[in-house]
Amino acid sequence: MLEKILVADDDIKVRERFYEILSSLGYKVTCAPSGSEALLRLTEEKYRLIVLDEDMPSLSGPETARKIREFDKDTPIVILSDKEELSSLLSVQVIKKDFSTHLMLRRILELLKEEGIVRRESSPAGLEAKILIVDDNPQIREVLYSFLDKRGYKPILASSGEEALMKVKIEKPQLVFLDIRMPGMDGLLVLKKIKEIKPSTKVVMLTSAQEAYMVEQAKSLGAEDYLTKPCDFKELEAVLLSLLVSEK
């Protein structure tokens, strides 16, 4: 029997992403567009994990969590919020909600593992997908190439923005890992041109901690996500799950 997860968020895109990703990993996911609907679902079924958005109309995530705790003290609850204090006030886990889906996903997967909420075995997301790695640092290109190649993906390398645009046109990769700061054509300009060439191409920006301020610019230009260098392999896995699940 598949483990059941309830996701409540008034943003249909967020519900869709969590449904696609968690379902692909072998969980049975139920979605609710509001806190009230989530409470109704809980009268019908028992769930192993409950995920609530903080800001929902009528009944907020924290209000929904309080009502759940009146009759269920044990089921793990995650609230997507910036307010860490909710954790101790409501006996819930708080995960920061931002456009970087992989960070939320990684935290949720870690929580599922901690709680012993198992899933069926599944193949890697987007197996054999073409992934373009764009970075002027040869060591970073080598590390990412090896990581992706060993997992069955088809990595392609580019050391400059100009080379990257040529390979986007020829190879048509599903996903691009793109350094935000490079000599010549910078990452933001390359991102803009990639989206002009093929808008459906998914782009993950590679940044340093000092370049965090550029992430919002990348988001406005259409970047799907970002990773901070040096890349954490667990976060890299989460990015692949969150962006290539639809390629399976």
N, C-alpha and C positions, 0 to 999 in steps of 0.2 A: 504493500500500500504506500502511495506517495505521501510524503509529509506536506501538510497544508499550511500555507502562508496567506495572511490577509493584508492587503495593501489599500490604504485609504488616502486619497489625495484628490483635490478638486481639479488639478491640472491633468488633463487627459493624456498629454505627452509623457508625463512622469509615470502615470499608471501603465501606459503602453510599454515604456522601456523596462520597468521592473517586471511586468508580466512576461515579456519576451525573454529577458535574460534569465530570470529565475525558473521559468517553465523549461527553457532549454537545458538547464542544469538538473532537471529531474524533480522539481518541486511542483505541487499542485497549487496554483495561485488563484486567489479570488480577489477581484478589485471592487472597490467601493468609491463613489465620487464624493462622499461626505461622511462626517462623523456619525450622523444619525443612521445612515445606511450601514456603516460598519457595525454599530450596535445591533441592528436588526440581523445582520449576518451571523453575529456571535450567538444569537438565540437559536440559530438553525444548525450550526456546526461548531466543532472544536478545532482550534488552530494551534500550531506549534510556535508560531511567531506572528506578531501584529506590527505592521509598519504604518505610522500615522504622520501626515504632514501637520506642521504646527498651525499654519494659517489656512483654515477651512471655514467657509461661511456657515452661519448658524451655530454649529458646534465645532469649536477648535480642537486641535490635536490634544492639548493638555486637558481640556474639559472632557473629551472622549476617554482619555486615559483614566481620569478620576472615576468616571462612571464604570469603566471596565473593572477597575480595582475594587469596586464595591462588591462584585460577585466573583472575581477571578484575581487572586493574589499572586499566582505563580507564572502564568504565561508571559514569556519575554515580550516587552513592548519597546519598539524603537520610535522615537519622535525625530523627524527631520527638522532641525532647528539650530539657531546659533546660540541658544540660551542653555549653557551647561548646567545652570542651577536647577533646571527641570529634572535632572537625573536623580538628585537626592530628594527633591520634593515629592516626586511621583513614583519612585522606584522603577524608573525606566532607563533605557540607554538613549543618549542623545547623539545624533550624527548630523554634522553640519551639512546643510543643503546648499549646493551651488551647481553651476553648469557642468562641473567635472563629475560626470556620472560614475566614473571608475572609483573615485574616492569613497562615495557612498556605498557602492557595490562591495568594495574590499572590506569595509567595516562590517557590513551585513553578513558577508560570507564568513568572516572571522567569528562573528557572534554565533552563527549557525553551527560552526565547528565546536566552539566552546560549549554550546548547549547540547551537543551530541545529536543535532538534528540532521540525520543522514539523508543522502540522495542517491539515486541510481547512478551508475557510471555513465558518462556521456563523452562523446568525442570532442576534441577541441573546437571552439567556435571558428567558423570560416576556414576550415581546413583547406589547404592548398591555395588560399587567397594570395594574390600578388600584393606585396607590401614594399613601398619605396622608402628607403632610409636616406635622408638628406642631411648631411653634416660635413663641415670642412675638417673635423677632427677624425683622422683615420682610426683611432682607438675606439671611439664611440661607434663608428660604422661597423667595425669588426665585432664588437661585443653584441650589438643588436642583430647583426647578420647571423652570428652563431646561435643566438638564443632562438631566433625565428626559424632558422633552417632545421634545427634539431626537433622542432615541434611540428614540422610538416608544412610550414608556410613556404612561399616562394619570394624570398627577399631580393630586392633590386637596390643597387647602390648609386648614389650621386653625391659628388663632393662640392657642388655649387648650385646656386639657384637656377642658373642658365641650363645646366645639365639636367636638373630636376624637371624643368618644364618640357624639355625635349623627351624625357623618358615618360612623363605623364601622357604626352601625345601618342607615343609609340606603344608603350607597355600597358597603358590604361589600368593602373593599380587600383584596388579597392580602397586601400588605406595608405596614407603617407605620414611618416614621422619626420617632422620638419624643424630643423634648428632655427631658433628665432633670430639669432645674430650670426651672420656670415659675411665674409668679405664680398665685395661686389653687390649683387642683388640680395637685400636682406630678407629674412624669413617672412615678414609681414607682406612685403611686396610679392614674394613668390606665392604666398597663400592666396592673395587677391587674384593673381593670374591663374592659379590652379582652378579656383572656383569659376573663373570665366571660361576656361577651357572645358571643364567637366564638373558642373555644380554638384553632382552626386558623389564625387570623390571625398572620402572622409579624411580629415587632416587633424593630426595631433601635434601640437607644438612642443618642442624640446626647449626648456628654459633653464636658466640658473636662478638661484634664489634672488640675485640682484636684479633680475629682469622680470620679477613678478608683476610689476606695474604694466607690462606690455601684454599681459594675458587678456585683460579686458578689451584691448584693441583687437587682439586676435579673435576673440569671441564675436565682436561686432563685424568682423570680416568673414565669419562663417566657420571658424575652427570648431571642431566637435569637442575637443578636450585638450589637456596639456599634461606633460610630465616634467618634473624637476630633475635635472642632471646632478649627480650620476643617477641613472634610472634604477629604481627599486624593482626587482623582478616580480614581486607580488603585485605591485601596482601595474606593471606592464601586462601581466596576465589578466588583471581586471579590466584594463583598457581593451584588450583583444576580445574579452567576453562581452563587454558593453557595446562595442562598435561593430563586431563581425558576427554577432549572433544571427542576424537576419540573412547572412550569407550561407548559413548551413543548409 
